[in-house]
Amino acid sequence: MTSRSTVLLLSVWLATTSGPGLGAQATKVPVTAPSIRAAAILNHVKVLASDQYEGRFPGTKGEQLSISYIADQFKKAGLKPGNTDGTYLQNVPVVGITPDPNTALTFAKGSTTQTLKFKDDVVAWSKRVQRTVSLDKSDVVFVGYGVQAPEFNWDDYKGVDLTGKTVIVLVGDPPVPDLADPSKLDPKTFGGRAMTYYGRWTYKYETGAEQKAAAVLIVHETEPAAYPFSVVQSKVTEQFDLVTPDKNMSRVAIEGWITLDQTKKLCAMAGQDFDALKKLAVTRAFKPVPFGVTASMTLTNTIRTIDSHNVAGKLEGSDPTLKDEYVIFTSHWDHYGIGPEIDGDKIYNGALDNATGVGGLIELARAYATLPTPPKRSLLFLSVTAEEQGLVGSDYYARNPIYPLAKTLGVINMDSLNIYGKTRDLVVVGLGNSDLDDYARDAAAEQGRVVRPDPSPEKGGYFRSDHFPFAKQGVPAINAGGGDDYVGRPAGWGQQVEAEYTAKHYHKPSDEIRPDWDLTGAVQDLQIYFVMGYRVAQADKFPDWKPGNPFKAKRDTMLGR
C-alpha cells in the first residue's frame, strides 16, 4: 500500500458523461428500492451456512458448493456472467500452507529455557512456500509497537540492525496521551482512539520483513486486538496467500502471536518488566531492547497450490456511453471450514460472517434486476474468496481487475449484516473521509435514520474487510451497516450483543443461525445500499476523497488529474 496511516471512510465514485469530476456531492435522484426480502436472505444463509457446505473453506468441497450456488443465484436473478471470458468465475491462484502443530517455540538464556506450547501459548505460521522453516537461536529483540511513521516523527526501529532476529511487538497503535487531557488519546497522533494501519497485525509483519527480521511475534492483548486469543488459535489450520514470483521469500520466515502471560515470562527471563517496557514504548524516545535471549522453532509445512474463485455477476448499464463504467458490490463467501472442535462441533458455519453478506448481495442483485430500466452505469456483484485469510480474493481482484479500476466508480462492501433488528442510526467506519458520506446520509435520512461514526474505532474495522484492498489501489469504497441505537431496546444494548457475539461466536463453530435473529435491520441497510449504488451509477460527477486522504493522490494519478 502507499500509505499506512489514518482510518479512512471508503468512498464510492461517480462517473460523468464527460470524464471524472471533482468534489461531487450526493445527487438526490428520486429512487425507492424494490422490495428486499428478509425471508430470501435467510433462505440463502440456511444453504450457505449448512453443515453440508462444511464452513466454506477455499479449495474444498465447501468452495465448490458455494461458488456454484452463488453463480446459479446470480443467473436466476438476471445477472450476466461478470467475467469477460463468459463465466461467473474469476480464478484466484493461491497457495495453501498448513503448519504441523507438533512443534514448540523455545526461548533460551544460558541454561534457562522457556518452552511455549503450539496453539496454547503461541500460534505461528509461515507464508513462505517452503517445506521447512526454522529459527535457530535467533536473537530476541523487543521493538515496542514496531511503527515507522515519519508524519508523526515516530520510529521504533531507530536504525537498529534486526537481520535474522526475532522481534516481539505490541499490537495496536502507540496510545499517545493528549497533553491537554492525559485521560484521553492525542487525536493528532495515530488517529487518537481510532486505529490506524500502523496498529494492524498485517503492518507489523510487513514492516518486520522490511527490517529483514526472521520472525515477528505479536503480543496478544484482547482489547487492542479486538478479539480473544481463541480467534488467533483458529489460524492453526491451512492459510492461504496469493502466489508470488518469489514464493513469498520476501516475507519474514515466521509470523505469529504470543500470549500476554508467556510474554511476561519472557520479559522476566530477560531481566525486563513487561509493564515498564510497554510504558516506554509509548514515547518517541523508545529504542529496540535486546533481550539477551534466543528463539528456536521449526515449522514443517504441508503445501498445496489451488485455483480458488471469486464469483462475479453483472447488470449491464442502460447508457451506451457509460455502461463500461462500474459500481462494485462485494461480500466474501468464505469462512474457516472444518477446524478444531469446540463444544462437540468442528464445522465453522459462518452464518453471520458472512453468509448474511452473500445473501444480501444476491438479494440486492435481484432487486436491481427487477428495475424496468437499469442504472446508466453497470453494476458488478462480486463475492470474493479467502477474506478470512487476509482479504486475499479482494486483493487479487484489486490487483487484477476484470474491469479497469479507472472505470470503477467505487465499492460498497457487505460483511456481516445486522441480525438484531431495526436501528435509528447507520454506522460508517471512518466517517468523514469522502464524498460518499453524503450519499449515506441522504439515503439514511430518507429512512429517518442518522449516520454515525464507528463506536469502536480502536478495533481497526476499516482495515479488516474487502473494501480495503480497493482503497489501497486508490478506488474509493465503503463498509457500513447496522447501528447502535436499536428500536425498542435500551441504550447500550447494541454494543452489548455485539460484544457477546465477538466473545462467544466470532470465528467459532457456534456462528450459526439463531432463533432470535431479526433481519429487519439488514433489510433497512440493503435498501440504503441500493439507493446509494443507484445514485452513484446515475450521477453527473465522480465523488472524491476528502483533502488530505492518503489514497486521493493515487486516485488522481489513476484518473489523470
ABEGO torsion letter per residue (X at the ends): XABABEBBBBBBBBBBAAEBBBGBBBBBBBBBBBBBBAAAAAAAAAAAABAAAGGGBBGBAAAAAAAAAAAAAAAAAGBBBABAAGBABBBBBBBBBBBBABBBBBBBBEABBBBBBBGAABBBBBABBBABBBBBGBBBBBAEAGBBBAAAGBBAAGGBBABGBBBBBBBEBBBBBBAABAABBBAABGGEABBBAAABAAAAAAAAAAAGBABBBBBBBAAAAGBBAAAAAAAABBBBBBBBAAGGAABBABBEBBBAAAAAAAAAAAGBBAAAAAAAAABAABBBBBAGBBBBBBBBBBBBBBBBBBBBBBBBBABAAAAABBBBBBBBABBAEBBBBBGGBABBAGAAOAAAAAAAAAAAAAAAAABABBBABBBBBBBBBGAAAGGAAAAAAAABBABBAAABAEBBBBBGBBAAEBBABBBBBGBGABAAAAAAAAAAAAAGBBBBBBABAAAGAAAABAAAAAAAAGBBBBBBEEEABBBGBBBGAAAAAAAAAAAAABGBAABBBBAABBAAAAAAAAAAAAAAAAAAAABABBBBBBBGBAAAAAAAAAAGX
